[in-house]
């Protein structure tokens, strides 16, 4: 596993030990960030939330491409060790806010991220549940982009969010969502 592009291009990332966490494959991450780049143009100055962060590969990739700050939320101890190790190896501590809690335990947002990246456990439905709660707690700004990875047979249907596009990549399905403008 490695950073694909930007400031830290090619730098390796450590995956958590054990079978609890499933890191996003490099190919899936490449596709996701290509999709996001075509829509965002640039990651410069963005506040990014990497939810169900695991190793932090998604949030760190966004930082490498110019995002200003990343909030990384992970509760698994092995994943937290890998996440903190990856942040330290990249010397990115000043740009990272690690929260060692469940995504569902997050309270109201102090500032809504521009981009939310979710990679919940496959088949759990946790992504939709988390997005519904995050929407109600002010984590989703009106112009935000939301990228969620699920298994190919999963859909994400959350009140107040609409799918901009859905793409299958290997065993994964990438959902790009936007808030519904009312």
C-alpha positions as CSV (number, residue, x, y, z in Angstrom):
1,X,0.0,0.0,0.0
2,X,1.4,3.4,-0.9
3,X,0.4,7.1,-1.5
4,X,-0.5,7.4,-5.2
5,X,0.0,11.1,-6.0
6,X,1.1,14.5,-4.7
7,X,3.6,15.5,-2.1
8,X,4.1,12.0,-0.6
9,X,3.8,10.1,-3.9
10,X,5.2,6.6,-3.7
11,X,5.6,6.7,0.1
12,X,4.6,3.4,1.7
13,X,1.7,3.1,4.2
14,X,1.5,0.4,6.9
15,X,-1.7,-1.6,7.1
16,X,-3.1,-2.6,10.5
17,X,-2.3,-6.1,11.7
18,X,-5.0,-8.7,11.8
19,X,-8.1,-9.2,9.8
20,X,-10.3,-6.6,11.4
21,X,-9.5,-3.8,8.9
22,X,-9.6,-4.1,5.1
23,X,-7.5,-1.3,3.5
24,X,-8.7,0.2,0.3
25,X,-6.8,-1.4,-2.6
26,X,-4.4,0.9,-4.5
27,X,-6.4,0.5,-7.7
28,X,-9.7,1.4,-6.0
29,X,-8.0,4.5,-4.3
30,X,-6.6,5.5,-7.7
31,X,-10.1,5.3,-9.3
32,X,-11.7,7.2,-6.4
33,X,-9.2,10.0,-6.4
34,X,-9.4,10.3,-10.2
35,X,-13.2,10.6,-9.9
36,X,-12.8,13.2,-7.2
37,X,-10.2,15.2,-9.0
38,X,-12.4,15.5,-12.1
39,X,-15.1,17.0,-9.9
40,X,-13.1,19.0,-7.4
41,X,-10.3,20.2,-9.7
42,X,-8.0,20.5,-6.7
43,X,-7.8,19.4,-3.1
44,X,-6.0,22.6,-2.1
45,X,-7.2,24.0,1.2
46,X,-9.9,21.4,1.8
47,X,-11.0,20.1,5.2
48,X,-11.3,16.3,4.8
49,X,-12.9,13.7,7.1
50,X,-11.7,10.1,6.7
51,X,-14.3,8.1,8.6
52,X,-13.7,4.4,9.4
53,X,-10.1,5.5,8.7
54,X,-8.2,2.3,9.2
55,X,-4.6,3.0,8.1
56,X,-5.6,6.5,7.1
57,X,-4.8,5.9,3.4
58,X,-7.8,7.9,2.1
59,X,-7.2,11.0,4.4
60,X,-3.4,10.9,3.9
61,X,-3.9,10.6,0.1
62,X,-6.1,13.8,0.2
63,X,-3.4,15.6,2.3
64,X,-0.7,14.5,-0.1
65,X,-2.8,16.1,-2.9
66,X,-3.1,19.4,-1.1
67,X,-5.9,19.2,1.4
68,X,-5.2,21.5,4.4
69,X,-6.4,19.3,7.2
70,X,-7.8,15.8,7.8
71,X,-10.0,14.5,10.6
72,X,-9.3,10.8,10.9
73,X,-11.9,8.7,12.9
74,X,-11.0,5.2,13.9
75,X,-11.7,3.1,17.0
76,X,-9.9,-0.2,16.4
77,X,-6.6,-0.3,18.5
78,X,-4.6,-2.1,15.8
79,X,-5.8,0.3,13.1
80,X,-5.1,3.3,15.4
81,X,-1.5,2.1,15.8
82,X,-1.0,1.8,12.0
83,X,-2.8,5.2,11.5
84,X,-0.6,7.0,14.0
85,X,2.5,5.3,12.6
86,X,1.6,6.4,9.0
87,X,1.0,10.0,10.1
88,X,4.3,10.1,12.0
89,X,6.2,8.6,9.0
90,X,4.9,11.3,6.8
91,X,5.4,14.0,9.5
92,X,1.8,15.0,9.0
93,X,0.9,15.4,12.7
94,X,0.1,19.2,12.4
95,X,-2.4,18.5,9.6
96,X,-4.2,15.5,11.2
97,X,-6.8,15.4,13.9
98,X,-7.1,11.7,15.0
99,X,-10.3,10.8,16.9
100,X,-10.2,7.4,18.6
101,X,-13.9,6.9,18.7
102,X,-16.7,5.2,16.7
103,X,-18.0,7.4,13.8
104,X,-21.4,7.0,15.4
105,X,-20.0,8.6,18.6
106,X,-19.1,11.9,16.9
107,X,-21.0,14.8,18.2
108,X,-21.9,18.0,16.4
109,X,-19.3,19.2,13.9
110,X,-17.3,22.4,14.7
111,X,-16.7,22.9,11.0
112,X,-18.3,20.8,8.3
113,X,-15.7,19.1,6.0
114,X,-15.6,19.8,2.3
115,X,-15.0,16.1,1.6
116,X,-16.1,13.1,3.6
117,X,-14.4,9.7,2.8
118,X,-16.0,6.6,4.2
119,X,-14.8,3.0,4.0
120,X,-17.0,1.2,6.5
121,X,-16.9,-2.6,7.0
122,X,-18.4,-4.3,3.9
123,X,-22.0,-5.7,4.4
124,X,-22.5,-3.8,7.7
125,X,-24.8,-1.0,6.5
126,X,-22.6,1.2,8.8
127,X,-22.0,3.8,6.0
128,X,-25.6,4.7,5.6
129,X,-26.2,4.8,9.4
130,X,-23.2,7.0,9.9
131,X,-24.1,9.4,7.0
132,X,-27.6,9.8,8.4
133,X,-26.3,10.7,11.8
134,X,-23.5,12.9,10.4
135,X,-26.0,14.8,8.3
136,X,-28.2,15.5,11.4
137,X,-25.1,16.7,13.4
138,X,-23.9,19.2,10.8
139,X,-21.0,17.2,9.3
140,X,-22.2,17.6,5.8
141,X,-22.0,21.1,4.3
142,X,-24.4,22.1,1.5
143,X,-21.6,21.9,-1.1
144,X,-19.8,18.8,0.3
145,X,-18.7,15.8,-1.6
146,X,-19.1,12.4,0.0
147,X,-17.2,9.3,-1.2
148,X,-18.2,5.9,0.3
149,X,-16.8,2.5,-0.5
150,X,-18.9,-0.5,-0.1
151,X,-19.1,-4.1,-1.5
152,X,-20.4,-4.4,-5.0
153,X,-23.8,-5.6,-3.8
154,X,-24.4,-2.7,-1.4
155,X,-26.4,0.5,-2.0
156,X,-26.4,3.7,0.1
157,X,-29.7,5.4,0.5
158,X,-29.7,8.3,3.0
159,X,-32.4,11.0,3.3
160,X,-31.0,14.3,2.2
161,X,-28.2,12.8,0.0
162,X,-28.3,11.8,-3.6
163,X,-25.9,9.7,-5.7
164,X,-24.0,11.7,-8.2
165,X,-22.3,8.6,-9.6
166,X,-21.7,4.9,-8.6
167,X,-18.9,2.9,-10.0
168,X,-17.8,-0.7,-9.4
169,X,-14.0,-1.3,-9.1
170,X,-12.9,-4.9,-8.4
171,X,-14.8,-6.1,-5.3
172,X,-15.7,-2.6,-4.3
173,X,-18.4,-0.1,-5.2
174,X,-17.6,3.6,-5.0
175,X,-20.5,6.0,-4.3
176,X,-20.1,9.7,-4.9
177,X,-22.9,11.5,-3.0
178,X,-24.0,15.1,-2.7
179,X,-26.4,16.8,-0.3
180,X,-29.8,17.4,-1.8
181,X,-30.3,21.2,-2.4
182,X,-33.7,22.1,-1.0
